[in-house]
């Protein structure tokens, strides 16, 4: 079955799992998504889950969208992050004229990327705006065909444009990615493949049609139920999906396979205490109930501490999770199945 004919985006994401896992190391090393994997993501329409159908998207319901991004994050968090950000940016189409959406999204590989608003401002001119400024954290900008900027607007008289609530409006301006200069600033210890770099523009003209504001729901042109959700709410859904996928992969690494639990967790002598002998077992039975309970608690604490150290070492070796530090000496909460520590 062609990946585009899969019944839902979760199935399409799952089909790409092995390919994404195989590319994960390269993605972190090069800080880029390989072209072959990027093409597969486009073919699977995973960048278009939240784009309106009128603009060539799928208008996927939030629960299914969350599950699809979570499935991607199980295999590589950078890819999942870029997919969630691209879908979040596509929500701007609900506020644009159909002709503008066609200009931006008619290309099936078109992605919009942008950074959060800052002190940069646009200047209002005839039939549009002049834009100069620099923005950061533009996840996915390396594969974007269009860029955006969120900024207040200076009127011709130098005053800030106000919205209907009497506060300075923040307007979104869209322009081809070729108008922006990308700055290689994203050098991190994790999520390297998101390429959340900075970008700048210098005196770029943006026509009025290619601008809108996300802050006023009454300006929304799409009336489908998906777009009744706030953009911030759908942003949060995507972020949560990435976190859930990472957590699911981490959990799977802990419990796979069953033999790891038996061979890796130190029991008995590995806890720093000698193996019990018959005489010691008899003397233990003869001790008072209070001392026996205290001894049991001490034994559990020793096994818990040793198991925590094992989990720490295992995490440090895992490709899917960074090293962790457990200074308290107790077991880490993420790896504490009850069956591990029963007396």
C-alpha positions as CSV (number, residue, x, y, z in Angstrom):
1,X,0.0,0.0,0.0
2,X,1.3,3.5,-0.9
3,X,2.0,5.4,2.2
4,X,-0.3,8.2,1.1
5,X,-3.3,5.9,1.1
6,X,-2.9,4.8,4.7
7,X,-6.1,5.4,6.6
8,X,-4.6,7.8,9.2
9,X,-1.4,9.7,9.9
10,X,-0.5,7.5,12.8
11,X,-0.2,4.5,10.5
12,X,1.9,6.6,8.1
13,X,4.2,7.7,10.9
14,X,4.5,4.1,12.1
15,X,5.5,2.9,8.7
16,X,8.4,5.4,8.7
17,X,9.6,4.4,12.1
18,X,12.5,2.1,11.1
19,X,13.8,4.5,8.5
20,X,13.7,7.4,11.0
21,X,15.5,5.3,13.6
22,X,18.2,4.4,11.2
23,X,18.8,8.1,10.4
24,X,18.7,9.3,14.0
25,X,22.5,9.4,14.6
26,X,23.1,11.2,11.3
27,X,20.4,13.7,12.2
28,X,22.1,14.6,15.5
29,X,25.6,14.6,13.9
30,X,24.8,16.8,10.9
31,X,22.0,18.8,12.5
32,X,19.9,18.3,9.4
33,X,17.2,15.9,8.3
34,X,18.4,13.7,5.4
35,X,16.8,14.6,2.1
36,X,15.5,11.0,1.7
37,X,13.7,11.0,5.1
38,X,12.4,14.6,4.5
39,X,10.9,13.4,1.2
40,X,9.2,10.5,2.9
41,X,7.7,12.8,5.5
42,X,6.3,15.0,2.7
43,X,5.0,12.0,0.9
44,X,3.2,10.9,4.1
45,X,1.7,14.4,4.4
46,X,2.8,14.6,8.0
47,X,3.6,18.3,7.6
48,X,0.0,19.0,6.5
49,X,-2.0,17.4,9.3
50,X,-3.3,20.8,10.6
51,X,-3.4,22.6,7.3
52,X,-7.0,23.4,6.1
53,X,-8.4,21.2,3.4
54,X,-9.1,24.3,1.4
55,X,-5.4,24.9,1.3
56,X,-4.5,21.3,0.4
57,X,-4.2,20.0,4.0
58,X,-5.9,17.2,6.0
59,X,-7.5,19.0,9.0
60,X,-6.6,16.2,11.3
61,X,-8.4,16.1,14.6
62,X,-6.2,16.9,17.6
63,X,-6.2,13.5,19.2
64,X,-5.0,11.8,16.0
65,X,-2.5,14.5,15.4
66,X,-1.0,14.0,18.9
67,X,-0.7,10.3,18.4
68,X,1.1,10.7,15.0
69,X,3.6,13.2,16.4
70,X,4.1,10.9,19.5
71,X,4.8,8.0,17.2
72,X,7.5,10.0,15.3
73,X,9.1,11.1,18.6
74,X,9.5,7.5,19.6
75,X,12.1,7.2,16.8
76,X,13.6,10.6,16.7
77,X,12.6,13.7,18.7
78,X,14.1,16.2,16.3
79,X,11.9,15.0,13.4
80,X,8.8,15.0,15.7
81,X,9.6,18.5,16.8
82,X,10.0,19.8,13.2
83,X,6.7,18.1,12.2
84,X,4.9,19.7,15.2
85,X,6.3,23.2,14.5
86,X,5.5,23.0,10.7
87,X,1.9,22.0,11.5
88,X,1.6,24.7,14.1
89,X,2.8,27.3,11.6
90,X,0.3,26.0,9.0
91,X,-2.5,27.0,11.3
92,X,-1.9,30.6,10.0
93,X,-3.7,29.5,6.8
94,X,-7.0,29.7,8.6
95,X,-6.6,33.5,8.7
96,X,-5.5,34.0,5.0
97,X,-7.3,34.6,1.7
98,X,-7.6,31.4,-0.5
99,X,-5.3,33.0,-3.2
100,X,-2.6,33.6,-0.6
101,X,-2.8,30.1,0.7
102,X,-2.5,28.8,-2.8
103,X,0.6,30.9,-3.4
104,X,2.2,29.5,-0.2
105,X,0.9,25.9,0.0
106,X,0.4,24.9,-3.6
107,X,3.9,23.4,-3.6
108,X,3.4,20.1,-1.8
109,X,6.8,20.5,-0.1
110,X,6.1,24.0,1.2
111,X,6.7,24.6,4.9
112,X,6.4,27.8,6.9
113,X,9.0,28.5,9.7
114,X,9.3,31.4,12.1
115,X,10.6,32.5,15.5
116,X,8.7,34.0,18.4
117,X,8.1,37.7,18.5
118,X,10.7,40.1,20.0
119,X,11.5,43.8,19.9
120,X,11.7,43.9,16.0
121,X,8.9,46.0,14.4
122,X,7.4,46.4,11.0
123,X,6.7,49.8,9.4
124,X,3.4,50.3,7.7
125,X,3.7,51.6,4.1
126,X,1.3,51.8,1.1
127,X,-0.4,48.4,0.6
128,X,1.9,46.6,3.0
129,X,4.9,46.7,5.3
130,X,8.6,47.2,5.4
131,X,10.4,44.7,7.6
132,X,13.8,44.7,9.2
133,X,14.9,42.6,12.1
134,X,16.3,39.4,13.5
135,X,14.4,36.4,15.1
136,X,15.6,33.2,16.8
137,X,14.5,29.6,17.4
138,X,13.1,29.1,13.9
139,X,12.7,25.3,14.0
140,X,12.6,23.8,10.6
141,X,13.9,26.9,8.8
142,X,16.4,24.8,6.9
143,X,13.7,23.0,4.9
144,X,11.2,25.9,4.8
145,X,10.0,27.5,1.6
146,X,8.4,30.4,3.4
147,X,9.3,32.3,6.5
148,X,7.3,34.5,8.9
149,X,7.8,37.2,11.4
150,X,5.6,38.2,14.3
151,X,6.0,41.9,15.2
152,X,4.2,45.1,16.3
153,X,3.5,47.6,13.6
154,X,4.7,51.3,13.5
155,X,2.2,53.6,11.7
156,X,3.4,56.4,9.5
157,X,3.2,58.9,12.3
158,X,5.5,56.7,14.5
159,X,2.8,55.3,16.8
160,X,2.1,51.7,17.4
161,X,-0.9,50.2,15.7
162,X,-3.5,49.0,18.3
163,X,-5.9,46.1,18.1
164,X,-9.6,46.3,18.9
165,X,-8.8,45.7,22.5
166,X,-6.7,48.9,22.6
167,X,-3.4,47.1,22.9
168,X,-0.4,47.1,20.5
169,X,-1.2,44.5,17.8
170,X,1.3,41.7,16.8
171,X,1.0,41.0,13.1
172,X,2.3,38.0,11.3
173,X,4.1,38.8,8.0
174,X,4.9,36.0,5.5
175,X,7.6,36.1,2.8
176,X,9.6,33.6,0.7
177,X,12.5,32.0,2.5
178,X,14.9,33.4,-0.1
179,X,14.3,36.9,1.4
180,X,15.8,35.8,4.7
181,X,19.4,35.2,5.8
182,X,19.7,32.1,8.0
183,X,22.2,32.3,10.8
184,X,23.8,29.1,12.1
185,X,23.2,29.5,15.8
186,X,21.6,26.2,16.9
187,X,24.5,24.3,18.5
188,X,23.1,22.3,21.4
189,X,23.6,19.0,23.2
190,X,20.1,17.7,22.2
191,X,17.4,18.1,19.5
192,X,20.2,19.1,17.2
193,X,18.3,18.1,14.1
194,X,15.6,20.7,14.7
195,X,17.9,23.3,13.2
196,X,16.2,26.0,15.3
197,X,18.5,28.7,13.9
198,X,18.1,32.4,13.8
199,X,17.3,34.5,10.7
200,X,17.3,38.1,9.7
201,X,15.8,40.3,7.0
202,X,16.7,43.8,5.8
203,X,14.0,46.1,4.4
204,X,11.8,43.4,3.0
205,X,8.5,44.4,1.6
206,X,5.5,42.3,2.6
207,X,2.1,43.1,1.0
208,X,-1.0,43.4,3.1
209,X,-2.5,40.2,1.7
210,X,0.4,38.2,3.1
211,X,-0.1,39.4,6.6
212,X,-2.6,38.7,9.4
213,X,-2.9,38.5,13.1
214,X,-3.4,35.4,15.2
215,X,-4.7,37.3,18.3
216,X,-8.3,38.0,17.0
217,X,-10.5,34.9,16.5
218,X,-13.1,37.0,14.6
219,X,-10.6,37.3,11.7
220,X,-10.5,33.5,11.2
221,X,-11.8,32.6,7.7
222,X,-11.8,28.8,8.3
223,X,-14.9,27.7,10.3
224,X,-14.1,24.0,10.7
225,X,-14.1,22.6,14.3
226,X,-10.3,22.2,14.3
227,X,-9.8,25.9,14.0
228,X,-12.1,26.7,16.9
229,X,-9.2,25.5,19.1
230,X,-6.8,28.3,20.0
231,X,-3.5,28.2,18.2
232,X,-1.7,28.2,21.6
233,X,-3.7,25.1,22.6
234,X,-2.7,23.3,19.4
235,X,0.9,24.3,19.9
236,X,0.7,22.8,23.4
237,X,-0.7,19.6,21.9
238,X,2.3,19.3,19.7
239,X,4.8,19.9,22.4
240,X,3.1,17.3,24.7
241,X,3.1,14.8,21.8
242,X,6.9,15.1,21.4
243,X,7.4,14.7,25.2
244,X,5.1,11.7,25.3
245,X,7.0,10.0,22.5
246,X,10.4,10.5,24.1
247,X,9.0,9.2,27.4
248,X,7.5,6.1,25.6
249,X,10.9,5.3,24.0
250,X,12.6,5.7,27.3
251,X,10.2,3.4,29.0
252,X,10.6,0.8,26.3
253,X,14.4,1.0,26.7
254,X,14.0,0.2,30.4
255,X,11.8,-2.9,30.0
256,X,13.4,-4.5,26.9
257,X,14.2,-7.3,27.1
258,X,13.1,-9.2,30.3
259,X,16.5,-10.8,30.6
260,X,18.1,-7.4,31.1
261,X,16.2,-6.9,34.3
262,X,17.6,-10.2,35.7
263,X,21.1,-9.8,34.4
264,X,21.7,-6.1,35.0
265,X,20.0,-5.5,38.4
266,X,22.3,-6.3,41.2
267,X,20.7,-8.7,43.7
268,X,22.2,-10.1,46.9
269,X,26.0,-9.9,46.9
270,X,25.9,-7.1,44.3
271,X,24.3,-4.9,46.8
272,X,27.4,-5.0,49.0
273,X,26.2,-7.6,51.4
274,X,27.3,-11.3,51.6
275,X,24.9,-14.0,50.5
276,X,22.7,-15.3,53.3
277,X,23.7,-18.6,54.9
278,X,21.5,-21.1,56.7
279,X,22.8,-20.0,60.1
280,X,22.1,-16.3,59.3
281,X,18.7,-17.2,58.0
282,X,17.9,-19.0,61.3
283,X,19.2,-16.1,63.4
284,X,17.1,-13.7,61.3
285,X,13.9,-15.7,62.2
286,X,14.9,-15.5,65.9
287,X,15.2,-11.7,65.9
288,X,12.4,-9.5,67.1
289,X,9.7,-8.4,64.7
290,X,10.9,-4.8,65.0
291,X,14.5,-5.6,64.1
292,X,13.3,-7.8,61.3
293,X,11.2,-5.0,59.8
294,X,14.1,-2.5,60.1
295,X,16.4,-5.1,58.5
296,X,13.9,-5.6,55.6
297,X,13.7,-1.8,55.0
298,X,17.5,-1.5,55.0
299,X,17.7,-4.4,52.5
300,X,15.1,-2.8,50.3
301,X,16.9,0.5,50.4
302,X,20.2,-1.1,49.4
303,X,18.6,-2.9,46.5
304,X,16.8,0.3,45.4
305,X,20.1,2.3,45.5
306,X,22.0,-0.4,43.5
307,X,19.2,-0.6,41.0
308,X,19.2,3.1,40.6
309,X,22.9,3.1,39.8
310,X,22.3,0.4,37.2
311,X,19.5,2.5,35.6
312,X,21.8,5.5,35.5
313,X,24.5,3.4,33.8
314,X,22.0,2.0,31.4
315,X,20.7,5.5,30.5
316,X,24.2,6.8,29.9
317,X,24.7,4.1,27.3
318,X,21.3,4.6,25.7
319,X,21.3,6.4,22.4
320,X,17.8,7.6,23.1
321,X,18.4,9.3,26.4
322,X,21.0,11.6,27.9
323,X,23.0,10.7,30.9
324,X,21.3,11.4,34.2
325,X,22.6,12.0,37.7
326,X,20.9,10.7,40.8
327,X,22.7,12.3,43.8
328,X,20.1,11.3,46.3
329,X,21.1,7.7,46.2
330,X,17.5,6.6,45.8
331,X,15.9,5.0,42.8
332,X,14.9,7.2,40.0
333,X,11.1,7.5,39.6
334,X,11.2,6.9,35.9
335,X,12.5,3.4,36.3
336,X,10.9,2.1,39.5
337,X,8.5,-0.8,38.5
338,X,7.2,-2.2,41.7
339,X,8.2,-5.8,40.8
340,X,11.9,-4.8,40.8
341,X,12.0,-3.8,44.4
342,X,9.7,-6.2,46.2
343,X,11.4,-8.0,49.1
